[in-house]
Every structure is written in C-alpha cells, then in structure tokens.
Amino acid sequence: MNNILQKFLVSSDIQRWLEKQVYTVEKTEQFYKKTDKDSQCYYLRCFPDQYFKVMTNSKGDEDRSPVSEELYITERKKHIGRKVVKKIYTVNIDDEDFVLFEYLKSLKGIYIFVSYCKDAQSLQNSKVIETLQPFVLKEINNDKKYSDMSLAMYVKPMEYNLDKLFEQIDAFEAANLFFWQVPRRIYVRDGVVLVLYKNLRLLHHYKVNFQRKHMSATLHRLRVLMRRTATILETFEDLFNPNVSRFCRTLLLRYHEETKFLRYLYFLEELCATRDTAKLSLYSELKTLISEEEKLVTQMLLSKPFSQLIQILTRELYEQENEQYYGLKKAVKKVVRVRLKKFEVQLGKTSEGYNDEMLEELYISMDTLQTLLEDFFHIIGEKETQMVVDELNILLKPLREYRNCKEREMIMKGIKEQSDYTILDIEPLLCEHVKELEEKILNALKLLRTSKFYI
C-alpha cells in the first residue's frame, strides 16, 4: 500500500515530463457548503456524469455518497467560495502512484504534484522525484493554503518570503520608515503584521530619541504612533490573540493619554513666546511644569510595562499562524467601508442637533479612518483614498482645532488652580476663535450629511 504522501508546488513545465508518461486523466469540479467548524461538506462532480456529496470530519476522514445530477445542480447554486475545477493526471511507475493536479478557470496556473510511496525509504530513493526537481517550486506538505478548501474559500495562493519583508523593514533607517509601504499582493495578516512591526520600530526609535533630547516634535510622533498602533490592533483584532491585543491596546492608549499633558505644555510654551501680552510668570510656570512632566514621561518610557508591551506585541507578530488566506486589499476595503458606514450613521444623527460627546465620536471615527487610509492608501487606490481624505478633512480639520481649544482651556484653568501664583494670567493663551470654529463645524456637518463615501 502506498501510504507516504509528498506534495510539491510545481511549474507548468512539468507537462513536458507528463507527455512522455503513460497516464490516466480525470476532470473534476467541487464546491463547498457551510458547515460547523469541526466538519467540511463539499459536492464533487467527476466528469461527465458522476456526482457525490463528501463529508469530512475533524480527523480528515471522508464519507462519500452518490447524489443525483438534479441535487448537485441545486446545491451548486448555494455554494460558498469559488468552484474548484481541475484535471487529475495519474501515473504509475514501479508500482508507485504519482498524481499531477492541474487547476483550471480562476485557479489556472497552479500545478500540484503528489507522490504516493510505499514507505519512507522508497520516498528517499525515488528516481521520479529526483528527476522532477527542476520543476519543483516548493514542498507544500504543511502549506494549508494549497488545500482544496483553502483554494475554494480564499484568494489564489501568493508566494513571498515574509522573513525577507521583515528584513526590508530592518534595513530602513528608522527616520525613513514612514516611507516604507506594505506590498500590494499579500495576505491580510502578513500585511497588518508588517505595518505593526514598522510601527514598533518607530516607537522604539522615537522613545530613545525623546530620552536623549526632549523635543516637542519627537513626543508628537511618539504619541501618533501609539494611537495608530492601537487603532490597527482594534481594527484587525480577529487576527491576533485577543488577550494580547487587548493588553497592548489598553497600554498604548493609556500612555497616549498620560503624555497628552506634556504635549500641550510644549505647545503652550511655544505659544507663550509669541504672545506679547503673556506675563513672565506664566512662561516660568510652564517651564517648571515641563521640566517636571518630562521626568515623569521619561520614567514611563523606561518602565518595565512599556518594554514588555513592545516585547509581547513583537512576539505575537511572529508566533501567530495565519490560516485564513484572505488578500489584504479585500480585507482593508471591507473594514474601511464598515467604518465609513458607521461614520455616515453618526453624521445622520447630527441633523437633529449635536453636543460635544457626539462630536468626539465623530472625531474618533475620522481619526480611525485617517489611520487606515494613510497606512493602506496604495492598497485601496490612491485616487479613491484622496477623494475620501479630502471630504473628511472638511470636518476633521476644524473639529481637531476645536478639540484642541477646549483641551487648552481646561489645561490652562487646571494650571491656574494649582499654581502658587494666585493671580496667574492665562487669558493670552486661551483660544479666541471658538465661535468661528463652531460655525465651520456646523457647515461641514451640513455638507457631509449630503455625501456618500465610496471605496
């Protein structure tokens, strides 16, 4: 009995070898139906007129039963995924079977060669496998994306070296990593993992830079990366261990919140230097607070939890196995469309009035969309992305400034309450154009409620 199986992905040139052999050929079509996760169900047609229903259990055992042509045609209308059509060439050499699967239609170009040997020794000494080495692209015994189920349910298999893509990111100077783009043709988890890996490298880079030299721009980039990384983890949470994803998101958002005060202090200090009416006492107060807050933020970045966050998330990127071979483009467009639909619903609610809480929900939606559109603009389509970004900015820009004004006022009042200077004058740093921004937001909401966003 031939019970040792070896599978290879081979090039179409193997047909030159096949032409010299004596073989039998059979053409089949199969399609899958929805079942529970512990079993599979597919219908099989062996041309011209044999039809079967095949049930596969969790152990891989198959139960094949004949069905009528009428039933086959009825079930075919309700199939999931794509129909898998292939020619099966069987060659027997020295009492050992060799099978070549040539996939047709939407899977055209895929050739899989399978050898069935009596034992491991026969496999090792097989002259046929040795002869076919020039046609072998890779051994795929454990490559689940080449199973018939995966070929039916997911995108046409892609071949790339993920480790090489990690090396590409490592080869970039950290400061230039913002220009690195995930490849267009890649599986969704691998694509998301690469974006997260890029973000982790940048987080480390800006963390070290901030520790060396406290700069406003460095802190800003660090905070943007924290928020963007948390957004990616939340958007694609089903691709990762839920406990790891939740832990990392929570920490990233907490650190983003804890560094907000220092970010505003930097801004207020710069603003104070440009305002002639600002008193020296206010400038001195801000300087003192900045010095204290820089120490706290530096301690946070050097803390064990922050280091653990980077380590845990990096380990998750490498360890999780991808078994769902969906293409990145389709997956990204799907999540963006869902987010846009949610945003449209939120916009619709503002027609009857709105408050700061509703504006905050709108801002979070747009901020999430902006992250996805910026990280995957070349995947979605540059023209489509730019059109959506331009429309979102009609509301996003004045709303962001409005939020900043509100935050500034709250922070300045808090500084005054806690200051030793009882008559600290904060008026010069308060926002003077809130009413103007409110008018812009109102007009933007009216305009965007009439828009439809397409991706």
C-alpha positions in Angstrom: 0.0 0.0 0.0 1.3 3.5 -0.9 0.9 5.4 2.3 3.7 8.0 2.3 2.5 11.2 0.7 4.6 14.1 -0.5 3.2 17.3 -2.1 5.0 19.8 -4.3 4.0 23.0 -6.0 5.5 22.7 -9.5 5.8 24.9 -12.6 3.7 24.3 -15.7 6.9 23.0 -17.4 6.2 19.6 -15.7 3.8 19.0 -18.6 7.0 18.2 -20.7 7.7 15.3 -18.4 4.0 14.2 -18.3 3.9 14.0 -22.2 6.5 11.2 -22.0 4.5 9.1 -19.5 1.5 6.8 -19.7 -1.2 8.3 -17.6 -4.9 8.4 -17.0 -6.7 11.7 -16.7 -9.9 12.7 -14.9 -11.6 16.1 -14.7 -13.5 17.1 -11.6 -15.4 20.1 -10.2 -16.1 20.6 -6.5 -17.7 23.3 -4.4 -18.2 23.7 -0.6 -21.2 24.3 1.6 -21.5 25.9 5.0 -21.0 23.5 7.9 -19.9 23.7 11.5 -16.2 24.2 12.2 -15.5 20.6 13.0 -16.5 19.3 9.6 -16.5 20.1 5.9 -19.0 19.4 3.2 -18.4 19.6 -0.5 -20.0 18.3 -3.6 -17.9 16.6 -6.3 -18.5 16.1 -10.0 -16.4 13.6 -11.8 -16.9 14.4 -15.5 -19.0 13.6 -17.3 -21.8 12.3 -15.1 -20.8 11.1 -11.6 -21.9 13.2 -8.7 -21.1 12.9 -5.0 -21.6 14.5 -1.6 -18.5 14.3 0.6 -18.4 14.9 4.3 -15.1 15.3 6.1 -14.8 15.1 9.9 -12.3 16.8 12.2 -9.8 13.9 11.8 -9.8 14.2 8.0 -11.9 11.0 7.3 -14.1 11.3 4.3 -17.6 9.8 3.7 -18.5 9.9 0.0 -22.1 9.2 -1.1 -23.6 9.4 -4.6 -26.2 12.1 -5.4 -28.3 12.9 -8.4 -27.5 15.4 -11.0 -30.5 17.4 -10.0 -29.4 17.7 -6.4 -25.9 18.6 -7.4 -27.2 21.5 -9.6 -29.5 22.7 -6.8 -26.7 22.7 -4.2 -24.3 24.3 -6.7 -26.4 27.4 -6.7 -25.8 27.8 -3.0 -22.1 27.1 -2.8 -19.7 29.3 -0.8 -16.3 30.5 -2.2 -15.3 29.5 -5.7 -15.8 26.3 -7.6 -12.5 24.3 -7.9 -12.1 22.7 -11.3 -9.0 20.6 -12.1 -7.6 17.9 -14.2 -6.1 14.9 -12.4 -3.3 13.0 -14.2 -2.3 9.7 -12.6 1.0 8.0 -13.5 2.1 4.6 -12.1 5.8 3.9 -12.2 7.3 0.8 -10.5 4.1 0.2 -8.6 4.0 3.7 -7.1 1.5 6.3 -7.9 2.2 9.9 -8.9 -0.6 12.4 -9.4 -0.5 15.8 -11.1 -3.3 18.3 -10.3 -3.7 20.9 -13.0 -6.1 23.6 -11.7 -8.4 25.4 -14.2 -10.5 28.5 -14.6 -9.9 31.1 -11.8 -7.1 28.9 -10.4 -5.4 28.5 -13.7 -1.6 28.3 -13.5 -1.5 26.2 -10.3 0.1 22.7 -10.6 0.5 20.4 -7.6 2.4 17.1 -7.9 1.8 14.4 -5.3 3.8 11.2 -4.9 2.4 8.1 -3.1 5.3 5.9 -1.9 5.2 2.6 -0.1 7.5 3.8 2.7 10.0 6.4 3.7 12.8 4.5 2.1 11.0 4.4 -1.2 10.3 8.1 -1.0 14.0 8.9 -0.3 15.2 6.7 -3.2 12.5 7.8 -5.7 14.1 8.4 -9.1 10.9 10.2 -10.2 11.1 12.8 -7.5 14.8 13.3 -8.3 14.0 13.7 -12.0 11.3 16.3 -11.3 13.4 18.6 -9.1 14.0 21.2 -11.8 10.2 21.7 -11.9 9.6 21.9 -8.1 8.9 25.3 -6.8 8.4 24.3 -3.2 7.4 21.4 -0.9 3.8 22.1 0.4 3.0 19.1 2.7 2.2 21.5 5.5 1.1 24.5 3.5 -2.6 24.8 4.2 -3.2 27.5 1.6 -2.9 24.8 -1.1 -5.6 22.6 0.3 -8.8 22.4 -1.9 -10.8 24.0 0.9 -8.4 27.0 1.0 -8.3 27.2 -2.8 -12.1 27.4 -2.8 -12.5 29.8 0.1 -9.6 32.2 -0.1 -7.6 34.2 -2.7 -5.4 32.5 -5.2 -2.3 31.5 -3.3 0.5 34.0 -3.1 4.2 33.2 -2.8 6.5 35.6 -0.9 9.1 35.4 1.8 7.7 37.1 4.9 11.1 37.0 6.7 12.6 38.9 3.8 10.0 41.6 4.2 10.8 41.9 7.9 14.5 42.3 6.8 13.5 45.1 4.4 12.0 47.0 7.3 15.0 46.4 9.5 17.2 47.6 6.7 15.5 51.0 6.6 16.8 53.9 8.6 14.2 54.4 11.3 13.7 58.1 10.3 12.8 56.9 6.7 10.4 54.1 7.8 7.4 56.4 7.3 8.0 56.0 3.6 8.0 52.1 3.7 4.9 50.6 2.1 3.4 47.2 2.7 3.4 45.1 -0.6 0.2 45.2 -2.6 -0.2 41.5 -3.1 0.0 39.9 0.3 -2.3 38.1 2.8 -4.1 40.3 5.3 -2.5 39.1 8.5 1.0 39.3 7.0 0.3 42.8 5.7 -1.1 44.0 9.0 1.8 42.4 10.9 4.3 44.3 8.7 2.6 47.6 9.4 2.6 46.9 13.2 6.3 45.8 13.0 7.2 49.1 11.3 5.3 51.0 14.0 7.1 49.1 16.8 10.5 50.0 15.2 9.4 53.7 15.0 8.1 53.6 18.6 11.5 52.4 19.8 13.3 55.0 17.7 11.3 58.0 19.0 11.3 56.6 22.5 15.2 56.6 22.5 15.3 60.0 20.8 13.0 61.5 23.4 15.0 60.1 26.2 18.2 61.7 24.8 16.7 65.0 23.9 13.3 66.2 25.0 11.7 67.7 21.9 8.1 68.6 21.2 8.1 67.1 17.6 9.6 63.8 18.9 6.9 63.4 21.6 4.2 64.2 19.0 5.4 61.5 16.6 5.6 59.0 19.5 2.1 59.7 20.5 0.8 59.5 17.0 2.4 56.0 16.7 0.9 54.9 20.0 -2.6 55.9 18.8 -2.1 54.5 15.3 -0.8 51.1 16.6 -3.8 50.8 19.0 -6.1 51.6 16.1 -4.6 48.9 13.8 -4.9 46.4 16.7 -8.5 47.2 17.3 -9.5 47.2 13.6 -7.9 43.8 12.9 -8.4 42.3 16.4 -9.6 38.9 15.0 -6.1 38.3 13.5 -4.4 38.2 16.9 -4.6 36.6 20.3 -7.5 38.6 22.0 -5.7 38.8 25.4 -2.5 40.1 23.8 -4.4 42.6 21.6 -6.5 43.9 24.5 -3.5 44.2 26.8 -1.4 46.1 24.2 -4.2 48.4 23.1 -5.0 49.3 26.7 -1.4 50.2 27.5 -0.9 52.2 24.3 -4.0 54.3 24.8 -3.1 54.8 28.5 0.4 56.0 27.6 -1.1 58.2 24.8 -3.3 59.8 27.5 -0.6 60.2 30.0 1.7 62.0 27.6 -1.1 64.4 26.5 -0.4 67.0 29.2 3.3 67.3 28.2 2.4 67.6 24.6 0.1 70.6 25.4 2.7 72.1 27.7 5.2 72.2 24.8 2.6 73.8 22.6 1.6 76.4 25.2 5.3 77.3 25.9 5.8 77.9 22.2 2.6 79.9 22.0 3.6 81.9 25.1 6.8 83.0 23.4 4.8 84.6 20.6 2.2 86.5 22.7 3.4 89.9 23.8 0.6 90.0 26.4 1.8 86.8 28.1 3.4 87.5 31.5 6.8 86.2 32.5 5.2 84.4 35.5 3.1 82.3 33.0 6.2 81.4 31.0 8.1 80.5 34.1 5.1 78.3 35.4 5.1 76.5 32.1 8.8 75.9 32.1 8.6 74.4 35.6 5.8 72.1 34.7 7.5 71.0 31.5 10.7 70.0 33.5 8.6 68.0 36.0 6.5 66.3 33.3 9.5 65.4 31.2 10.9 63.4 34.1 7.6 61.6 34.5 7.2 60.8 30.8 10.9 59.6 30.6 10.3 57.3 33.6 7.2 55.9 31.9 9.1 55.2 28.7 11.9 53.5 30.7 9.4 51.5 32.8 9.1 47.7 32.6 5.5 47.7 31.3 6.5 49.8 28.3 9.3 47.5 27.4 7.1 44.5 28.0 4.5 46.0 25.7 7.0 46.1 22.8 8.3 42.6 23.5 4.9 41.0 23.8 3.5 42.6 20.7 6.6 41.7 18.7 6.4 38.1 19.8 2.8 38.0 18.8 3.6 39.2 15.3 6.0 36.2 14.8 4.1 33.5 16.7 0.6 33.6 15.4 0.0 31.3 12.5 -2.1 32.6 9.6 -4.7 30.0 8.5 -7.1 32.4 6.8 -5.6 33.3 3.4 -7.6 36.4 2.6 -6.0 39.1 0.5 -5.0 42.4 2.2 -6.8 44.6 -0.4 -10.2 43.0 0.0 -9.9 42.9 3.8 -8.8 46.6 4.1 -11.5 47.8 1.8 -14.1 45.8 3.8 -13.0 47.4 7.2 -12.8 50.9 5.7 -16.3 50.5 4.2 -17.7 49.4 7.6 -16.1 52.4 9.3 -17.4 54.8 6.6 -20.9 53.3 7.0 -20.7 53.9 10.8 -19.4 57.4 10.2 -22.4 58.1 7.8 -24.8 56.9 10.6 -23.1 59.2 13.1 -23.4 62.1 10.7 -27.0 61.5 10.2 -27.7 61.8 13.9 -26.4 65.3 13.9 -29.2 66.6 11.8 -31.4 66.9 14.9 -28.7 68.6 16.9 -25.4 67.5 18.5 -23.2 68.0 21.5 -19.5 67.7 22.3 -20.0 64.0 23.1 -21.3 63.3 19.5 -18.5 65.5 18.1 -16.0 63.3 20.0 -17.5 60.2 18.5 -17.2 61.7 15.0 -13.6 62.7 15.6 -12.7 59.2 16.8 -14.3 57.7 13.6 -12.5 60.1 11.3 -9.2 59.6 13.2 -9.5 55.8 12.8 -10.3 56.2 9.1 -7.4 58.5 8.6 -5.0 55.9 10.1 -6.3 53.2 7.8 -6.3 55.4 4.7 -2.7 56.6 5.4 -1.3 53.1 6.1 -3.1 51.4 3.1 -3.7 54.2 0.6 -1.7 52.4 -2.1 -3.6 49.2 -1.4 -7.0 50.8 -1.6 -6.2 53.0 -4.5 -4.5 56.5 -4.3 -7.3 58.3 -6.2 -10.1 56.8 -4.2 -8.3 57.4 -0.9 -7.5 61.0 -1.7 -11.2 61.8 -2.5 -12.3 60.4 0.9 -9.5 62.2 2.7 -10.4 65.5 1.1 -14.0 65.1 2.2 -13.2 64.0 5.7 -10.8 67.0 6.1 -13.7 69.4 5.6 -14.9 68.4 9.1 -11.7 66.8 10.6 -9.5 70.0 10.5 -11.9 72.4 12.2 -13.0 69.7 14.7 -9.4 68.9 15.6 -8.7 72.5 16.3 -12.0 72.9 18.2 -11.0 70.0 20.4 -7.5 71.5 20.9 -9.1 74.8 22.0 -11.3 73.0 24.5 -8.4 71.0 25.9 -6.2 74.1 26.1 -8.8 75.9 28.1 -9.3 73.0 30.5 -5.5 72.5 31.0 -4.9 76.3 31.5 -7.6 76.5 34.1 -6.1 73.5 35.9 -2.7 75.1 35.8 -4.0 78.3 37.3 -5.9 76.5 40.1 -2.8 74.6 41.2 -0.3 77.5 40.7 1.4 79.3 43.6 0.8 82.5 41.6 -2.7 83.4 42.7 -3.1 86.0 40.0 -1.6 83.9 37.2 -2.9 85.4 33.9 -3.9 82.7 31.5 -6.0 84.8 29.2 -3.3 85.4 26.5 -3.1 81.6 25.8 -6.8 80.9 25.6 -8.4 80.3 22.2 -10.1 83.3 20.7 -11.9 81.8 17.7 -14.1 79.0 19.2 -17.2 80.6 17.7 -15.7 80.7 14.3 -14.7 77.0 14.6 -18.2 76.1 15.7 -19.6 77.8 12.6 -17.1 75.8 10.4 -18.1 72.6 12.1 -21.8 73.3 11.6 -21.3 74.0 7.9 -19.1 70.9 7.5 -21.7 68.7 9.1 -24.4 70.0 6.7 -22.2 69.4 3.7 -21.0 65.9 4.7 -24.5 64.7 5.5 -25.3 65.0 1.8 -22.2 63.0 0.9 -21.8 59.3 0.1 -18.3 57.8 0.7 -17.1 55.2 -1.8 -14.2 52.9 -1.5 
